[in-house]
């Protein structure tokens, strides 16, 4: 059984890169373009890991993480932030919202795959 991933990012090129990288590693990948869309997609799937950007329109990554954590079905699903941001204050805010980990873009594909396998186990 393959690991299911929900990746939320407002950049089409980043979504494409994430999808290609993770599908190549054998993961099943679902995509959303912002937090609002992410919650809609999440309603129909049961991902093993969620990856989200922070800076997005309509609902940013912090709001998305908080919304996910309020759902019974996903309150314990690992959530990785994948963003260009690297400030300690933002990392702390993401942790407070419920994020499991933080990966800075541009990402190293082997590291991303390794982290997903570790948190999905």
CNS distance restraints for C-alpha pairs under 8 A (distance, minus, plus):
assign (resid   2 and name CA) (resid  26 and name CA) 6.62 0.50 0.50
assign (resid   2 and name CA) (resid  27 and name CA) 5.54 0.50 0.50
assign (resid   2 and name CA) (resid  28 and name CA) 6.33 0.50 0.50
assign (resid   3 and name CA) (resid  26 and name CA) 7.79 0.50 0.50
assign (resid   3 and name CA) (resid  27 and name CA) 5.10 0.50 0.50
assign (resid   3 and name CA) (resid  28 and name CA) 6.07 0.50 0.50
assign (resid   3 and name CA) (resid  47 and name CA) 7.58 0.50 0.50
assign (resid   3 and name CA) (resid  48 and name CA) 6.05 0.50 0.50
assign (resid   3 and name CA) (resid  49 and name CA) 7.89 0.50 0.50
assign (resid   3 and name CA) (resid 120 and name CA) 7.46 0.50 0.50
assign (resid   4 and name CA) (resid  27 and name CA) 5.94 0.50 0.50
assign (resid   4 and name CA) (resid  28 and name CA) 4.66 0.50 0.50
assign (resid   4 and name CA) (resid  29 and name CA) 5.95 0.50 0.50
assign (resid   4 and name CA) (resid  30 and name CA) 7.66 0.50 0.50
assign (resid   4 and name CA) (resid  46 and name CA) 7.45 0.50 0.50
assign (resid   4 and name CA) (resid  47 and name CA) 4.73 0.50 0.50
assign (resid   4 and name CA) (resid  48 and name CA) 5.26 0.50 0.50
assign (resid   4 and name CA) (resid  49 and name CA) 6.72 0.50 0.50
assign (resid   5 and name CA) (resid  27 and name CA) 6.94 0.50 0.50
assign (resid   5 and name CA) (resid  28 and name CA) 6.09 0.50 0.50
assign (resid   5 and name CA) (resid  29 and name CA) 4.88 0.50 0.50
assign (resid   5 and name CA) (resid  30 and name CA) 6.07 0.50 0.50
assign (resid   5 and name CA) (resid  47 and name CA) 5.19 0.50 0.50
assign (resid   5 and name CA) (resid  48 and name CA) 6.06 0.50 0.50
assign (resid   5 and name CA) (resid  49 and name CA) 5.10 0.50 0.50
assign (resid   5 and name CA) (resid  50 and name CA) 5.70 0.50 0.50
assign (resid   5 and name CA) (resid  51 and name CA) 7.32 0.50 0.50
assign (resid   6 and name CA) (resid  29 and name CA) 6.03 0.50 0.50
assign (resid   6 and name CA) (resid  30 and name CA) 4.74 0.50 0.50
assign (resid   6 and name CA) (resid  31 and name CA) 5.75 0.50 0.50
assign (resid   6 and name CA) (resid  32 and name CA) 7.49 0.50 0.50
assign (resid   6 and name CA) (resid  38 and name CA) 7.84 0.50 0.50
assign (resid   6 and name CA) (resid  42 and name CA) 7.60 0.50 0.50
assign (resid   6 and name CA) (resid  47 and name CA) 6.04 0.50 0.50
assign (resid   6 and name CA) (resid  49 and name CA) 6.61 0.50 0.50
assign (resid   6 and name CA) (resid  50 and name CA) 4.78 0.50 0.50
assign (resid   6 and name CA) (resid  51 and name CA) 6.13 0.50 0.50
assign (resid   7 and name CA) (resid  15 and name CA) 7.16 0.50 0.50
assign (resid   7 and name CA) (resid  18 and name CA) 7.48 0.50 0.50
assign (resid   7 and name CA) (resid  29 and name CA) 7.21 0.50 0.50
assign (resid   7 and name CA) (resid  30 and name CA) 6.24 0.50 0.50
assign (resid   7 and name CA) (resid  31 and name CA) 4.98 0.50 0.50
assign (resid   7 and name CA) (resid  32 and name CA) 6.31 0.50 0.50
assign (resid   7 and name CA) (resid  50 and name CA) 5.97 0.50 0.50
assign (resid   7 and name CA) (resid  51 and name CA) 4.64 0.50 0.50
assign (resid   7 and name CA) (resid  52 and name CA) 5.84 0.50 0.50
assign (resid   8 and name CA) (resid  15 and name CA) 7.48 0.50 0.50
assign (resid   8 and name CA) (resid  31 and name CA) 5.91 0.50 0.50
assign (resid   8 and name CA) (resid  32 and name CA) 4.66 0.50 0.50
assign (resid   8 and name CA) (resid  33 and name CA) 5.61 0.50 0.50
assign (resid   8 and name CA) (resid  34 and name CA) 5.80 0.50 0.50
assign (resid   8 and name CA) (resid  35 and name CA) 6.86 0.50 0.50
assign (resid   8 and name CA) (resid  38 and name CA) 6.05 0.50 0.50
assign (resid   8 and name CA) (resid  50 and name CA) 7.85 0.50 0.50
assign (resid   8 and name CA) (resid  51 and name CA) 6.12 0.50 0.50
assign (resid   8 and name CA) (resid  52 and name CA) 4.62 0.50 0.50
assign (resid   8 and name CA) (resid  53 and name CA) 6.21 0.50 0.50
assign (resid   9 and name CA) (resid  14 and name CA) 6.93 0.50 0.50
assign (resid   9 and name CA) (resid  15 and name CA) 6.09 0.50 0.50
assign (resid   9 and name CA) (resid  31 and name CA) 7.92 0.50 0.50
assign (resid   9 and name CA) (resid  32 and name CA) 6.49 0.50 0.50
assign (resid   9 and name CA) (resid  33 and name CA) 5.08 0.50 0.50
assign (resid   9 and name CA) (resid  34 and name CA) 5.79 0.50 0.50
assign (resid   9 and name CA) (resid  52 and name CA) 6.09 0.50 0.50
assign (resid   9 and name CA) (resid  53 and name CA) 5.16 0.50 0.50
assign (resid   9 and name CA) (resid  56 and name CA) 7.04 0.50 0.50
assign (resid  10 and name CA) (resid  14 and name CA) 7.99 0.50 0.50
assign (resid  10 and name CA) (resid  15 and name CA) 7.71 0.50 0.50
assign (resid  10 and name CA) (resid  32 and name CA) 7.74 0.50 0.50
assign (resid  10 and name CA) (resid  33 and name CA) 4.47 0.50 0.50
assign (resid  10 and name CA) (resid  34 and name CA) 5.44 0.50 0.50
assign (resid  10 and name CA) (resid  53 and name CA) 7.67 0.50 0.50
assign (resid  10 and name CA) (resid  56 and name CA) 5.69 0.50 0.50
assign (resid  10 and name CA) (resid  57 and name CA) 7.43 0.50 0.50
assign (resid  11 and name CA) (resid  15 and name CA) 6.23 0.50 0.50
assign (resid  11 and name CA) (resid  33 and name CA) 7.23 0.50 0.50
assign (resid  12 and name CA) (resid  16 and name CA) 6.12 0.50 0.50
assign (resid  12 and name CA) (resid  33 and name CA) 7.64 0.50 0.50
assign (resid  13 and name CA) (resid  17 and name CA) 6.14 0.50 0.50
assign (resid  14 and name CA) (resid  18 and name CA) 6.05 0.50 0.50
assign (resid  15 and name CA) (resid  19 and name CA) 5.99 0.50 0.50
assign (resid  15 and name CA) (resid  31 and name CA) 6.87 0.50 0.50
assign (resid  16 and name CA) (resid  20 and name CA) 6.06 0.50 0.50
assign (resid  17 and name CA) (resid  21 and name CA) 6.03 0.50 0.50
assign (resid  18 and name CA) (resid  22 and name CA) 6.00 0.50 0.50
assign (resid  19 and name CA) (resid  23 and name CA) 5.83 0.50 0.50
assign (resid  19 and name CA) (resid  29 and name CA) 6.07 0.50 0.50
assign (resid  19 and name CA) (resid  30 and name CA) 7.94 0.50 0.50
assign (resid  19 and name CA) (resid  31 and name CA) 7.77 0.50 0.50
assign (resid  20 and name CA) (resid  24 and name CA) 5.96 0.50 0.50
assign (resid  21 and name CA) (resid  25 and name CA) 6.54 0.50 0.50
assign (resid  21 and name CA) (resid 109 and name CA) 6.65 0.50 0.50
assign (resid  22 and name CA) (resid  26 and name CA) 6.52 0.50 0.50
assign (resid  22 and name CA) (resid  27 and name CA) 5.42 0.50 0.50
assign (resid  22 and name CA) (resid  28 and name CA) 7.54 0.50 0.50
assign (resid  22 and name CA) (resid  29 and name CA) 6.96 0.50 0.50
assign (resid  22 and name CA) (resid 113 and name CA) 7.09 0.50 0.50
assign (resid  23 and name CA) (resid  27 and name CA) 4.96 0.50 0.50
assign (resid  23 and name CA) (resid  28 and name CA) 6.19 0.50 0.50
assign (resid  23 and name CA) (resid  29 and name CA) 6.59 0.50 0.50
assign (resid  25 and name CA) (resid 113 and name CA) 7.28 0.50 0.50
assign (resid  30 and name CA) (resid  41 and name CA) 7.82 0.50 0.50
assign (resid  31 and name CA) (resid  38 and name CA) 7.62 0.50 0.50
assign (resid  31 and name CA) (resid  41 and name CA) 7.81 0.50 0.50
assign (resid  32 and name CA) (resid  37 and name CA) 5.47 0.50 0.50
assign (resid  32 and name CA) (resid  38 and name CA) 4.95 0.50 0.50
assign (resid  32 and name CA) (resid  41 and name CA) 6.87 0.50 0.50
assign (resid  33 and name CA) (resid  37 and name CA) 6.09 0.50 0.50
assign (resid  33 and name CA) (resid  38 and name CA) 6.97 0.50 0.50
assign (resid  34 and name CA) (resid  38 and name CA) 5.91 0.50 0.50
assign (resid  34 and name CA) (resid  56 and name CA) 5.79 0.50 0.50
assign (resid  34 and name CA) (resid  57 and name CA) 6.42 0.50 0.50
assign (resid  34 and name CA) (resid  58 and name CA) 6.85 0.50 0.50
assign (resid  34 and name CA) (resid  59 and name CA) 6.28 0.50 0.50
assign (resid  34 and name CA) (resid  60 and name CA) 6.97 0.50 0.50
assign (resid  34 and name CA) (resid  61 and name CA) 7.97 0.50 0.50
assign (resid  35 and name CA) (resid  39 and name CA) 6.21 0.50 0.50
assign (resid  35 and name CA) (resid  56 and name CA) 7.43 0.50 0.50
assign (resid  35 and name CA) (resid  57 and name CA) 8.00 0.50 0.50
assign (resid  35 and name CA) (resid  58 and name CA) 7.00 0.50 0.50
assign (resid  35 and name CA) (resid  59 and name CA) 4.65 0.50 0.50
assign (resid  35 and name CA) (resid  60 and name CA) 5.89 0.50 0.50
assign (resid  35 and name CA) (resid  61 and name CA) 6.41 0.50 0.50
assign (resid  35 and name CA) (resid  63 and name CA) 7.24 0.50 0.50
assign (resid  35 and name CA) (resid  64 and name CA) 4.89 0.50 0.50
assign (resid  36 and name CA) (resid  40 and name CA) 6.53 0.50 0.50
assign (resid  36 and name CA) (resid  58 and name CA) 6.58 0.50 0.50
assign (resid  36 and name CA) (resid  59 and name CA) 5.72 0.50 0.50
assign (resid  36 and name CA) (resid  64 and name CA) 7.41 0.50 0.50
assign (resid  37 and name CA) (resid  41 and name CA) 6.21 0.50 0.50
assign (resid  38 and name CA) (resid  42 and name CA) 5.94 0.50 0.50
assign (resid  38 and name CA) (resid  64 and name CA) 7.59 0.50 0.50
assign (resid  39 and name CA) (resid  43 and name CA) 6.34 0.50 0.50
assign (resid  39 and name CA) (resid  64 and name CA) 7.44 0.50 0.50
assign (resid  39 and name CA) (resid  67 and name CA) 7.80 0.50 0.50
assign (resid  39 and name CA) (resid  68 and name CA) 7.34 0.50 0.50
assign (resid  40 and name CA) (resid  44 and name CA) 7.48 0.50 0.50
assign (resid  41 and name CA) (resid  45 and name CA) 6.83 0.50 0.50
assign (resid  42 and name CA) (resid  46 and name CA) 6.98 0.50 0.50
assign (resid  42 and name CA) (resid  47 and name CA) 7.75 0.50 0.50
assign (resid  47 and name CA) (resid  77 and name CA) 7.58 0.50 0.50
assign (resid  48 and name CA) (resid  77 and name CA) 6.34 0.50 0.50
assign (resid  48 and name CA) (resid  78 and name CA) 7.14 0.50 0.50
assign (resid  48 and name CA) (resid 120 and name CA) 5.73 0.50 0.50
assign (resid  49 and name CA) (resid  77 and name CA) 6.06 0.50 0.50
assign (resid  49 and name CA) (resid  78 and name CA) 5.07 0.50 0.50
assign (resid  49 and name CA) (resid  79 and name CA) 5.98 0.50 0.50
assign (resid  49 and name CA) (resid  80 and name CA) 7.58 0.50 0.50
assign (resid  49 and name CA) (resid 116 and name CA) 6.91 0.50 0.50
assign (resid  49 and name CA) (resid 119 and name CA) 7.46 0.50 0.50
assign (resid  49 and name CA) (resid 120 and name CA) 6.14 0.50 0.50
assign (resid  50 and name CA) (resid  77 and name CA) 7.19 0.50 0.50
assign (resid  50 and name CA) (resid  78 and name CA) 6.24 0.50 0.50
assign (resid  50 and name CA) (resid  79 and name CA) 4.66 0.50 0.50
assign (resid  50 and name CA) (resid  80 and name CA) 6.19 0.50 0.50
assign (resid  51 and name CA) (resid  79 and name CA) 5.71 0.50 0.50
assign (resid  51 and name CA) (resid  80 and name CA) 4.72 0.50 0.50
assign (resid  51 and name CA) (resid  81 and name CA) 5.68 0.50 0.50
assign (resid  51 and name CA) (resid  82 and name CA) 6.47 0.50 0.50
assign (resid  52 and name CA) (resid  61 and name CA) 6.01 0.50 0.50
assign (resid  52 and name CA) (resid  79 and name CA) 7.35 0.50 0.50
assign (resid  52 and name CA) (resid  80 and name CA) 6.34 0.50 0.50
assign (resid  52 and name CA) (resid  81 and name CA) 4.89 0.50 0.50
assign (resid  52 and name CA) (resid  82 and name CA) 5.76 0.50 0.50
assign (resid  52 and name CA) (resid  83 and name CA) 7.82 0.50 0.50
assign (resid  53 and name CA) (resid  60 and name CA) 7.69 0.50 0.50
assign (resid  53 and name CA) (resid  61 and name CA) 5.59 0.50 0.50
assign (resid  53 and name CA) (resid  81 and name CA) 5.68 0.50 0.50
assign (resid  53 and name CA) (resid  82 and name CA) 5.07 0.50 0.50
assign (resid  53 and name CA) (resid  83 and name CA) 5.12 0.50 0.50
assign (resid  54 and name CA) (resid  60 and name CA) 5.55 0.50 0.50
assign (resid  54 and name CA) (resid  61 and name CA) 3.92 0.50 0.50
assign (resid  54 and name CA) (resid  62 and name CA) 6.38 0.50 0.50
assign (resid  54 and name CA) (resid  81 and name CA) 6.87 0.50 0.50
assign (resid  54 and name CA) (resid  82 and name CA) 7.42 0.50 0.50
assign (resid  54 and name CA) (resid  83 and name CA) 6.06 0.50 0.50
assign (resid  54 and name CA) (resid  85 and name CA) 7.96 0.50 0.50
assign (resid  55 and name CA) (resid  60 and name CA) 5.49 0.50 0.50
assign (resid  55 and name CA) (resid  61 and name CA) 6.40 0.50 0.50
assign (resid  55 and name CA) (resid  83 and name CA) 7.74 0.50 0.50
assign (resid  56 and name CA) (resid  60 and name CA) 4.69 0.50 0.50
assign (resid  56 and name CA) (resid  61 and name CA) 6.83 0.50 0.50
assign (resid  59 and name CA) (resid  63 and name CA) 5.87 0.50 0.50
assign (resid  59 and name CA) (resid  64 and name CA) 6.32 0.50 0.50
assign (resid  60 and name CA) (resid  64 and name CA) 6.17 0.50 0.50
assign (resid  61 and name CA) (resid  65 and name CA) 6.01 0.50 0.50
assign (resid  61 and name CA) (resid  81 and name CA) 7.70 0.50 0.50
assign (resid  62 and name CA) (resid  66 and name CA) 6.23 0.50 0.50
assign (resid  62 and name CA) (resid  93 and name CA) 7.67 0.50 0.50
assign (resid  62 and name CA) (resid  94 and name CA) 6.13 0.50 0.50
assign (resid  62 and name CA) (resid  97 and name CA) 6.28 0.50 0.50
assign (resid  63 and name CA) (resid  67 and name CA) 6.08 0.50 0.50
assign (resid  63 and name CA) (resid  97 and name CA) 7.95 0.50 0.50
assign (resid  64 and name CA) (resid  68 and name CA) 6.11 0.50 0.50
assign (resid  65 and name CA) (resid  69 and name CA) 6.18 0.50 0.50
assign (resid  65 and name CA) (resid  79 and name CA) 7.44 0.50 0.50
assign (resid  65 and name CA) (resid  94 and name CA) 7.82 0.50 0.50
assign (resid  65 and name CA) (resid  97 and name CA) 6.01 0.50 0.50
assign (resid  65 and name CA) (resid  98 and name CA) 6.22 0.50 0.50
assign (resid  65 and name CA) (resid  99 and name CA) 6.64 0.50 0.50
assign (resid  66 and name CA) (resid  70 and name CA) 6.43 0.50 0.50
assign (resid  66 and name CA) (resid  97 and name CA) 5.25 0.50 0.50
assign (resid  66 and name CA) (resid  98 and name CA) 6.62 0.50 0.50
assign (resid  67 and name CA) (resid  71 and name CA) 6.96 0.50 0.50
assign (resid  68 and name CA) (resid  74 and name CA) 6.03 0.50 0.50
assign (resid  68 and name CA) (resid  75 and name CA) 6.46 0.50 0.50
assign (resid  69 and name CA) (resid  74 and name CA) 6.20 0.50 0.50
assign (resid  69 and name CA) (resid  75 and name CA) 4.25 0.50 0.50
assign (resid  69 and name CA) (resid  76 and name CA) 7.33 0.50 0.50
assign (resid  69 and name CA) (resid  97 and name CA) 7.94 0.50 0.50
assign (resid  69 and name CA) (resid  98 and name CA) 6.64 0.50 0.50
assign (resid  70 and name CA) (resid  74 and name CA) 7.82 0.50 0.50
assign (resid  70 and name CA) (resid  75 and name CA) 6.28 0.50 0.50
assign (resid  71 and name CA) (resid  75 and name CA) 5.76 0.50 0.50
assign (resid  78 and name CA) (resid  99 and name CA) 7.23 0.50 0.50
assign (resid  78 and name CA) (resid 100 and name CA) 5.59 0.50 0.50
assign (resid  78 and name CA) (resid 119 and name CA) 6.34 0.50 0.50
assign (resid  78 and name CA) (resid 120 and name CA) 7.05 0.50 0.50
assign (resid  79 and name CA) (resid  98 and name CA) 7.57 0.50 0.50
assign (resid  79 and name CA) (resid  99 and name CA) 5.06 0.50 0.50
assign (resid  79 and name CA) (resid 100 and name CA) 5.13 0.50 0.50
assign (resid  79 and name CA) (resid 101 and name CA) 6.76 0.50 0.50
assign (resid  80 and name CA) (resid  99 and name CA) 6.05 0.50 0.50
assign (resid  80 and name CA) (resid 100 and name CA) 5.67 0.50 0.50
assign (resid  80 and name CA) (resid 101 and name CA) 4.76 0.50 0.50
assign (resid  80 and name CA) (resid 102 and name CA) 5.64 0.50 0.50
assign (resid  80 and name CA) (resid 103 and name CA) 7.10 0.50 0.50
assign (resid  81 and name CA) (resid  94 and name CA) 7.84 0.50 0.50
assign (resid  81 and name CA) (resid  99 and name CA) 6.89 0.50 0.50
assign (resid  81 and name CA) (resid 101 and name CA) 6.27 0.50 0.50
assign (resid  81 and name CA) (resid 102 and name CA) 4.78 0.50 0.50
assign (resid  81 and name CA) (resid 103 and name CA) 5.99 0.50 0.50
assign (resid  82 and name CA) (resid 102 and name CA) 6.21 0.50 0.50
assign (resid  82 and name CA) (resid 103 and name CA) 4.83 0.50 0.50
assign (resid  82 and name CA) (resid 104 and name CA) 5.68 0.50 0.50
assign (resid  82 and name CA) (resid 105 and name CA) 6.33 0.50 0.50
assign (resid  82 and name CA) (resid 107 and name CA) 7.91 0.50 0.50
assign (resid  83 and name CA) (resid 102 and name CA) 7.89 0.50 0.50
assign (resid  83 and name CA) (resid 103 and name CA) 6.60 0.50 0.50
assign (resid  83 and name CA) (resid 104 and name CA) 5.13 0.50 0.50
assign (resid  83 and name CA) (resid 105 and name CA) 5.30 0.50 0.50
assign (resid  84 and name CA) (resid 104 and name CA) 5.39 0.50 0.50
assign (resid  84 and name CA) (resid 105 and name CA) 4.82 0.50 0.50
assign (resid  84 and name CA) (resid 106 and name CA) 7.22 0.50 0.50
assign (resid  85 and name CA) (resid  90 and name CA) 7.57 0.50 0.50
assign (resid  85 and name CA) (resid 104 and name CA) 6.66 0.50 0.50
assign (resid  85 and name CA) (resid 105 and name CA) 7.98 0.50 0.50
assign (resid  86 and name CA) (resid  90 and name CA) 7.19 0.50 0.50
assign (resid  86 and name CA) (resid  91 and name CA) 7.14 0.50 0.50
assign (resid  86 and name CA) (resid 104 and name CA) 6.54 0.50 0.50
assign (resid  87 and name CA) (resid  91 and name CA) 6.35 0.50 0.50
assign (resid  88 and name CA) (resid  92 and name CA) 6.12 0.50 0.50
assign (resid  89 and name CA) (resid  93 and name CA) 6.18 0.50 0.50
assign (resid  90 and name CA) (resid  94 and name CA) 6.13 0.50 0.50
assign (resid  91 and name CA) (resid  95 and name CA) 6.22 0.50 0.50
assign (resid  91 and name CA) (resid 102 and name CA) 7.02 0.50 0.50
assign (resid  92 and name CA) (resid  96 and name CA) 6.15 0.50 0.50
assign (resid  93 and name CA) (resid  97 and name CA) 6.20 0.50 0.50
assign (resid  94 and name CA) (resid  98 and name CA) 6.32 0.50 0.50
assign (resid  94 and name CA) (resid  99 and name CA) 5.35 0.50 0.50
assign (resid  95 and name CA) (resid  99 and name CA) 4.77 0.50 0.50
assign (resid  95 and name CA) (resid 100 and name CA) 6.74 0.50 0.50
assign (resid  95 and name CA) (resid 101 and name CA) 7.70 0.50 0.50
assign (resid 103 and name CA) (resid 107 and name CA) 6.90 0.50 0.50
assign (resid 103 and name CA) (resid 112 and name CA) 7.70 0.50 0.50
assign (resid 107 and name CA) (resid 111 and name CA) 7.64 0.50 0.50
assign (resid 107 and name CA) (resid 112 and name CA) 6.83 0.50 0.50
assign (resid 108 and name CA) (resid 112 and name CA) 6.18 0.50 0.50
assign (resid 109 and name CA) (resid 113 and name CA) 6.14 0.50 0.50
assign (resid 110 and name CA) (resid 114 and name CA) 6.06 0.50 0.50
assign (resid 111 and name CA) (resid 115 and name CA) 6.09 0.50 0.50
assign (resid 112 and name CA) (resid 116 and name CA) 6.21 0.50 0.50
assign (resid 113 and name CA) (resid 117 and name CA) 6.21 0.50 0.50
assign (resid 114 and name CA) (resid 118 and name CA) 6.19 0.50 0.50
assign (resid 115 and name CA) (resid 119 and name CA) 6.19 0.50 0.50
assign (resid 116 and name CA) (resid 120 and name CA) 5.87 0.50 0.50
assign (resid 117 and name CA) (resid 121 and name CA) 6.22 0.50 0.50
